[in-house]
Amino acid sequence: MFLFRILLLFTLVMMSTLVSAKNIVVLTSLPGSQLKTTKRLNKIIKRKLSHFSNLNLIVVNRGDQEVLHNYLNDPETVALFWLSHGGYKTLRSNDLGMMPSALLLDFNGDNVSKVFQKIHPNIKFLGIIGCNSSQILSPYLSMNKEVGSYIPTKKVVATWAMRKAIRKFKKHYSQNNYESITRPIEKKGYEITIKRISKTASKSLKVFAGKEFIGIIPKSKKNEFQEKIFFIPAVKMQKRKMKITFESGQSAFDATDNFGDISLMHNQATFWKLFSKRDGTPFGTNERIYLFKSDISQLIEAENYILYKE
């Protein structure tokens, strides 16, 4: 009987550890031509990050914006590393002239940088191993001083940078309390239903309300029908914040239609119209813009929705 109780206690302790264990997530997204580098990185990652007794290690190669978004908003993720190529493109700003904008390119050459606009508060360490990627997280980190990070400001060698990022994470983990939120974080917003019928096998799409990233429509098969609910945050509501933009992340030189037929509804009503030429051809190859063509007073009352799960 005594031995049985000891075994039972040990089993309960182990089950409790498994239930409470959180995740270290490492996503690599190098092109197929750099398979040897990816294999070397996997060896470094598993050797240096697999010894935590209370943290699980998840490694995903060939990550894309959908995979990245899922782990960035998973309440079980406490540290996330993303490794791919980085760079800049130049954009024109009305106020500041020409401005550099950070690029973070996955294994397909698609830009995933804007996915980092939405990060679960349970994540306490972020590492972006990509050349010149320091701009991507600076707005988020400036508002979250307790979050540790490794973000290179210049060109780096992937294996060297991965080792450095891991060292920085281990130091941050040893010096800080990685507490999780104890209840869901809610926000008020206007519910919209987005439907897509894909013409071909299509990439996932980032969804923006105004300039705010609100989620992802998953990748799809040819002729697949998708329906997903999103919420437009009801903060200082203005008509321009009702503009809905879909971005595939693909190069502007890639003419593949990853959008298909998209429709948007609020309270069973269609208030949006595709921004297009007179013949109905949409503007742009890597985005679709839907303009809000009604009055904000037509919206039903904002409701609570879960922004981050516990």
C-alpha positions in Angstrom: 0.0 0.0 0.0 2.8 2.4 0.9 4.6 1.7 -2.4 1.3 2.2 -4.3 0.8 5.7 -2.6 4.4 6.7 -3.6 3.8 5.7 -7.2 0.4 7.5 -7.2 2.0 10.6 -5.8 4.9 10.5 -8.4 2.3 10.0 -11.2 0.3 13.0 -10.1 3.4 15.2 -9.8 4.5 14.2 -13.3 1.0 14.8 -14.7 0.9 18.3 -13.0 4.3 19.1 -14.6 3.1 18.0 -18.1 -0.1 20.1 -17.8 1.7 23.2 -16.5 4.7 23.0 -18.9 4.9 25.9 -21.4 6.7 26.0 -24.7 9.8 27.4 -26.2 9.1 27.7 -29.9 11.7 28.0 -32.6 10.6 28.6 -36.2 13.1 28.5 -39.0 12.2 29.6 -42.5 15.2 29.5 -44.7 14.9 28.7 -48.4 15.5 25.1 -49.6 18.9 26.0 -51.0 20.1 26.5 -47.4 19.0 23.0 -46.1 22.5 22.4 -44.7 22.3 25.6 -42.6 18.8 24.6 -41.3 20.2 21.2 -40.3 23.1 22.8 -38.4 20.6 25.2 -36.7 18.4 22.3 -35.6 21.4 20.6 -33.9 22.3 23.8 -32.1 18.7 24.4 -31.0 18.1 20.9 -29.7 21.4 20.7 -27.9 21.0 24.0 -26.1 17.3 24.3 -25.5 16.0 20.8 -24.8 17.2 20.5 -21.2 14.6 22.6 -19.5 12.6 20.4 -17.1 9.5 22.7 -17.1 9.6 23.9 -20.7 8.8 22.0 -23.9 10.8 22.6 -27.0 8.9 22.9 -30.3 10.9 23.3 -33.5 9.2 23.9 -36.9 11.1 24.3 -40.1 9.7 26.0 -43.2 7.5 28.2 -41.0 5.2 30.8 -42.7 3.0 33.7 -41.5 0.2 31.4 -40.5 2.4 29.2 -38.3 4.1 32.3 -36.9 0.7 33.9 -36.0 -0.5 30.7 -34.3 2.5 30.4 -32.0 2.7 34.1 -31.3 -0.9 34.0 -30.0 -0.7 30.6 -28.3 -1.0 31.1 -24.5 1.4 28.1 -24.0 4.3 30.0 -25.7 6.7 31.7 -23.3 9.6 32.3 -25.7 9.6 32.4 -29.5 12.5 32.5 -31.9 12.1 33.2 -35.7 14.9 32.7 -38.1 14.8 33.8 -41.7 16.2 36.4 -44.0 15.6 40.1 -43.3 16.1 43.4 -45.0 14.5 46.7 -45.9 12.3 48.3 -48.5 11.8 52.1 -48.8 8.4 53.6 -48.3 7.1 57.2 -48.7 5.6 58.7 -45.7 3.4 61.9 -45.9 5.0 63.3 -42.8 8.6 62.1 -42.9 9.5 61.6 -46.5 11.2 58.4 -47.5 11.2 55.8 -44.6 12.8 52.4 -44.4 10.4 49.5 -43.7 11.6 46.2 -42.3 11.2 43.0 -44.3 11.2 39.5 -42.8 11.1 37.0 -45.6 10.0 33.4 -45.1 11.3 30.4 -47.2 8.9 31.4 -50.0 10.1 35.0 -50.0 6.9 36.3 -48.4 7.1 39.1 -46.0 5.8 38.1 -42.5 7.0 41.1 -40.4 3.6 42.6 -39.7 2.5 39.4 -37.9 4.5 40.6 -35.0 2.0 43.4 -34.3 -0.1 40.9 -32.3 1.8 39.0 -29.6 0.3 37.1 -26.6 1.3 38.7 -23.2 2.5 35.2 -22.0 5.5 35.5 -24.3 8.4 36.9 -22.3 11.2 36.5 -24.8 11.4 37.1 -28.5 14.3 36.5 -30.8 14.3 37.5 -34.5 17.4 36.1 -36.2 17.3 37.9 -39.5 19.6 40.6 -40.9 18.7 44.2 -40.1 15.4 43.2 -38.4 15.6 45.6 -35.4 12.7 47.8 -36.5 10.2 45.0 -36.5 9.8 44.6 -32.7 10.8 48.1 -31.5 7.2 49.4 -31.1 6.1 46.3 -29.2 9.1 46.2 -26.9 8.9 49.9 -26.1 5.5 49.2 -24.6 6.5 45.9 -22.9 9.7 46.6 -20.9 9.6 43.2 -19.2 10.0 41.3 -22.4 13.5 40.1 -23.3 14.7 40.1 -26.8 17.4 39.4 -29.3 17.2 41.4 -32.5 20.3 42.0 -34.7 20.8 45.5 -36.1 23.1 44.4 -38.9 23.9 41.3 -41.0 24.5 38.2 -39.0 25.6 34.6 -39.6 22.6 32.4 -38.7 24.3 29.8 -36.5 26.3 32.4 -34.6 23.2 34.6 -34.0 21.2 31.6 -32.9 23.7 30.7 -30.2 23.8 34.4 -29.1 20.0 34.6 -29.0 19.8 31.4 -26.9 22.4 32.7 -24.4 20.5 35.9 -24.0 17.2 34.0 -23.5 18.8 31.7 -20.8 20.1 34.7 -18.9 16.7 36.5 -19.1 14.9 33.3 -18.0 17.1 32.9 -15.0 16.6 36.5 -13.9 12.9 37.0 -14.4 9.6 35.5 -13.3 7.7 34.1 -16.4 4.2 34.5 -15.1 1.2 33.9 -17.3 -2.1 35.8 -17.4 -4.8 34.2 -15.1 -7.8 35.3 -17.2 -8.6 36.0 -20.8 -7.9 39.6 -22.0 -11.0 41.0 -23.6 -11.7 44.0 -25.8 -14.7 45.7 -27.3 -15.2 45.4 -31.0 -17.5 45.1 -34.0 -17.9 41.6 -35.3 -17.4 41.0 -39.0 -17.7 37.8 -41.0 -15.2 37.2 -43.8 -15.8 34.6 -46.5 -13.3 33.4 -49.1 -13.6 31.1 -52.0 -10.2 30.3 -53.4 -9.6 30.1 -57.2 -6.3 28.2 -56.7 -4.4 26.7 -53.8 -3.8 30.0 -51.9 -1.6 31.5 -49.2 -2.9 32.6 -45.9 -3.9 36.3 -45.7 -3.1 38.9 -43.0 -6.2 40.9 -42.1 -6.0 44.6 -41.1 -8.7 47.0 -39.8 -7.3 50.4 -40.7 -3.6 49.8 -39.9 -4.2 47.4 -37.1 -3.5 43.7 -37.6 -6.5 41.7 -36.4 -5.7 38.1 -37.6 -5.1 35.5 -40.3 -7.2 33.7 -42.8 -5.6 30.3 -43.1 -4.1 29.0 -46.4 -6.6 27.1 -48.6 -7.0 24.5 -51.3 -8.4 25.2 -54.8 -12.2 26.0 -54.6 -12.2 25.8 -50.8 -14.8 27.8 -49.0 -13.7 29.6 -45.8 -15.7 31.5 -43.2 -14.1 33.2 -40.3 -15.1 35.8 -37.7 -12.9 38.8 -36.8 -13.4 41.9 -34.7 -12.7 45.5 -35.5 -11.5 47.2 -32.2 -13.9 49.8 -31.0 -11.4 52.4 -29.9 -11.8 56.0 -31.0 -13.8 54.7 -33.9 -13.4 56.5 -37.2 -14.4 55.5 -40.7 -10.9 55.0 -41.9 -10.5 52.3 -39.2 -13.3 50.4 -40.9 -11.2 49.9 -44.0 -10.3 46.2 -44.3 -7.1 45.2 -46.0 -5.9 41.7 -46.9 -2.2 41.0 -47.4 -0.7 37.8 -48.7 2.9 38.9 -48.1 4.0 37.8 -51.6 6.2 39.9 -53.8 4.6 42.7 -55.8 6.1 41.0 -58.9 4.2 37.8 -58.2 0.9 38.0 -60.0 -0.6 34.8 -58.5 -4.1 35.4 -57.2 -4.0 34.2 -53.6 -7.2 36.1 -52.7 -10.0 34.5 -54.6 -13.5 35.9 -54.0 -13.8 37.7 -50.7 -16.9 39.0 -49.0 -17.4 40.9 -45.7 -20.5 41.3 -43.6 -21.5 42.9 -40.4 -24.9 42.0 -38.8 -25.9 40.3 -42.1 -25.2 43.5 -44.1 -22.6 44.3 -46.7 -21.0 47.7 -46.0 -17.7 47.2 -47.8 -16.7 47.6 -51.5 -13.5 46.3 -53.2 -11.1 49.2 -54.1 -10.7 48.5 -57.8 -10.5 50.0 -61.3 -13.7 50.9 -63.2 -13.7 47.5 -64.9 -13.6 45.8 -61.4 -9.9 44.8 -61.5 -8.5 45.1 -58.0 -5.6 47.4 -57.4 -2.4 45.7 -56.3 -1.1 42.1 -56.6 -0.2 41.4 -52.9 -3.1 43.1 -51.2 -6.9 43.7 -51.5 -8.5 46.8 -50.0 -12.2 47.0 -49.0 -13.6 50.4 -48.3 -16.4 51.0 -45.8 -19.2 52.6 -47.8 -21.8 53.3 -45.0 -22.1 55.4 -41.9 -20.6 54.2 -38.6 -24.0 54.7 -37.0 -25.2 51.7 -39.0 -23.0 49.4 -36.9 -24.7 47.5 -34.1 -23.3 48.0 -30.6 -19.8 46.9 -29.9 -19.4 43.6 -28.0 -16.7 42.0 -25.9 -14.4 39.5 -27.6 -11.4 37.6 -26.4 -8.2 39.2 -27.7 -5.8 36.8 -25.8 -6.8 33.4 -24.3 -5.5 32.5 -20.8 
